[in-house]
C-alpha cells in the first residue's frame, strides 16, 4: 500500500531498525542524522542517534541506553518506537477496506479512520462510494486509552463522528499546535448510552515537540504538526466523517460489498413500506427500544398512524445516503440522508439521521431524528 506515509519518518525508522538488525550501524547512523536534519525536534530520532553513537564504544543492552535519562521519558519514547513500527508494518492489505465505511455521500470526499490499538490514523478517498487508501500517520490518544464514558476520564471516544469546525492557533494556544478540529462527541448514540464530556479534537503539538507518546492526551487524537498540515487539506467542515475504533476491522472488497448491499436493501425496504402506507409493515422496521427525542416506539407509532389516516398517497425519496458502521461492540450503523417527503396534503425536505441495530439477525431502527 503506497501513500504519504511511505515518505515519512516511520518509513525511515523502519529502515534504521532493519540496518541495526543487520549490524549496519554506520548506515543506520547516516539515516538517523538525515532524519534529524528534516525533523530537528524528533526526540525518538535523537534517542536512536545516541544509542548508535554509544554502540561505537560498548555493546547495546536495550533501546535507549542513556543511563542518566529520566525513566518515564525513556519509557514514553520506547512506547512511541514500538507503536510507530507496529503501525507502519501492520498496515492493511491493498485490497482490504475498513468495515465502517459502507457508503459515503457523494459530497464526502474523504473519510478518516482512527485505530487506537495501532496508534494510527488512516485517510480514505471516496471513489464513487468505495473507500480508497490515501495515507496513514502515527497518532496519540487519551492517557487512559479508548472508549470514553464520562467527562475527565482521559479516554478517547469510540464511535462515528464528524469534523464540526476549525480553531486557529491564536484561539487555542501553542500546546494544541497549529490548529484544532473539534468533533461532535458526544453524538446521539453516546447520549443514549449516558456518555458525556466535551472538547474532543483532532489537533497538533507545541512548536518545540515533534510528537507525543502513544497515550498522552486528555481524550483528543493528536498528530505531529506536519501530519496535521497534510491532513487538513482533505478535511471538509461539517462533512468529513471521523470513525474512531479500538482495533479496526478490515474486510475484503467482496465482504464489504455484501454487507453494504444487505444494509441498503433494509433501508430501501423501510422506505418502500412507509410509502405503501401499511403502517404495520413500516413500524416493523423499528426496535422495541426505539427513541426519538421524548418519543418511544409506541408514541412514534401512534403519531404515524394518526398522520397516515389523512393521506391518500405518500412518496418518499432518500438522497445523499451515508451508511457508516459503528466500531463498538454492538452491530450498529449510523444512517444519514436527505429525505424528500411528499403526500396528498404535505411536502417537505429534511436531513435525517437514524441508528440501526441488529436484533435477532435483523436490522432495526433504534433512533431517528432530524439534523
Secondary structure as GFF3:
##gff-version 3
##sequence-region A 1 371
A	DSSP	three_ten_helix	4	7	.	.	.	ID=ss1
A	DSSP	alpha_helix	9	21	.	.	.	ID=ss2
A	DSSP	alpha_helix	25	38	.	.	.	ID=ss3
A	DSSP	alpha_helix	43	54	.	.	.	ID=ss4
A	DSSP	alpha_helix	71	89	.	.	.	ID=ss5
A	DSSP	beta_strand	96	98	.	.	.	ID=ss6
A	DSSP	beta_strand	101	103	.	.	.	ID=ss7
A	DSSP	beta_strand	110	115	.	.	.	ID=ss8
A	DSSP	beta_strand	120	127	.	.	.	ID=ss9
A	DSSP	beta_strand	130	138	.	.	.	ID=ss10
A	DSSP	beta_strand	141	142	.	.	.	ID=ss11
A	DSSP	beta_strand	159	162	.	.	.	ID=ss12
A	DSSP	beta_strand	167	168	.	.	.	ID=ss13
A	DSSP	alpha_helix	169	172	.	.	.	ID=ss14
A	DSSP	three_ten_helix	174	176	.	.	.	ID=ss15
A	DSSP	beta_strand	179	182	.	.	.	ID=ss16
A	DSSP	alpha_helix	188	192	.	.	.	ID=ss17
A	DSSP	beta_strand	201	203	.	.	.	ID=ss18
A	DSSP	beta_strand	215	217	.	.	.	ID=ss19
A	DSSP	beta_strand	221	222	.	.	.	ID=ss20
A	DSSP	alpha_helix	225	232	.	.	.	ID=ss21
A	DSSP	beta_strand	241	245	.	.	.	ID=ss22
A	DSSP	beta_strand	250	252	.	.	.	ID=ss23
A	DSSP	alpha_helix	253	276	.	.	.	ID=ss24
A	DSSP	alpha_helix	279	283	.	.	.	ID=ss25
A	DSSP	beta_strand	286	292	.	.	.	ID=ss26
A	DSSP	beta_strand	295	296	.	.	.	ID=ss27
A	DSSP	alpha_helix	297	308	.	.	.	ID=ss28
A	DSSP	beta_strand	314	325	.	.	.	ID=ss29
A	DSSP	beta_strand	332	343	.	.	.	ID=ss30
A	DSSP	beta_strand	347	359	.	.	.	ID=ss31
A	DSSP	beta_strand	362	370	.	.	.	ID=ss32
###
